[in-house]
Amino acid sequence: MSNKGLIQKMYADFQIGNVPEILNAMSEDVHIHTPGPESISWAGKYEGKSGALTFFQNVGSSTEYSRFELQDLIEEGDKVVARGSADFTSRATNKSGSADWIMIWTIKEHKASAVTNLWDTQAIVNTL
């Protein structure tokens, strides 16, 4: 499977809530970085598969997605850049919002070894 295909499958798994399969596609020492304010519970840095699981638990416990759309994937060497948008509701406030996102993935030995998630954080904060 190509690097682009691996990431495309991970997004398909995210859409159906298949976190175990997403974790299976990640390296043991995966690095997840989501810049953002502390008010966004899933912002920050997460290390390893246990950190990745915590990241997905934080996302799932705080946010419900009504739409999570992958719009573009660009592969260059060991990097895959994904662009998309999402509609979501904060579980804490029941306020809804929409945000664009870009995720920059690094692939090593057919596994996702790092991702930086860049979101329109103001759109997220507006729902908190």
N, C-alpha and C positions, 0 to 999 in steps of 0.2 A: 504494500500500500504506500502511496506517495505521502509526503509530509502534509500536503494539502488535504488529501483524503483522510488522513488520521484526524486532523482538526475538524474537518467537516463531520465526521462520524461522532466526535465528541460533542459538537453542538446538537446533533440529532439526539444523542443520548440525554443531553441536558433538557431538551424540550419534553422528553417523556419521563424525566426524573430518575434516570438510570445512573445514579452517582457511582455505584460499584464499577460499572463499565468505564466511566470517566476515569476513576482512580486507576483502573487496570491499564489505561492508556498513558499514564504518567510514570515517570521514573521514580525510583525510591527516594531520591534527593530533590524532588521537584521544588521549585521556588515560585511562589505566587506573590505578586506585589500589586496592590490596588491603592494608589494614592488617593487620599481623601481625608476629610475631617473625622475626628473621633465620634461624632454623632452618627456616622454611617457605621453600623456594627461590623460590617464585613470588610471595611477598609483596613489596610495595614499589610504586613508581611507575614507570610505563612511558609513554613519549611517542612519538607518531607510529606509523605502520604498522610501521616496523622494530621499535619497542619492543613493539608488540602481538604481532608474530611471536615475539620473544624471550620474552614472557610465555607464549604457548602452547607454545613449546619447553620452557620450564622446567616448566610443568604436566605436559606429556606425558612428559618424561624422569624425573620424580619420582613421578608418581601414575598409577595405573591405576584407572579408574572401572568398577565393575560395575553401578552404577545412578547416573544423574544425572537427577533428576526435577524438572521444572518444575511447580509446584503452583498458582501464582496469578500473574496479570499485571494490573497496574492502570495505566491511562494517564491522565495529567492534563497537558494542554498539551504541552510539549516533554519531559516526564518519563515514563518507564515504570519501574515498580517490579516486580521479579520476586522471587518467593519459591519456594524449593524445598528439596530435600534430596538427599544423595548418599551412596552407599556406595563406599568406595575402599580401595586397598591401596598402601602406600608401597613403591616399587620398591627402596629402600635396605634396608629391614628386613623386608619381606614381612608386616608387621603390617597388619591391616585395621581400619577404623573407619567411622563414620557421622557426618555433620554436616548441620545445617540451614544455609541460606544465604539472604541477601537481596542483590540487586544493583539498584543505582539507576542507570538509564541516562538520558543526555541525548541528544536527537535534534535535529540541525540539518541543514536542507536534505536531508532523507530519508536521512541517514547517522547512525550512532552516533558521537557526538563525545566522549563521556565515560562512564565507568562506575566506580562504587565498589562493590567486592565485599566484602561483610561475611559472614564465615564464623564458625562455632564453632571458633575457632582452637585451643582446648584439645583438642578431639577430634582435630584434625590432629596437633598436637604429640605426643599420646599414641601415635601410630603411628610416630614418628621414633626 
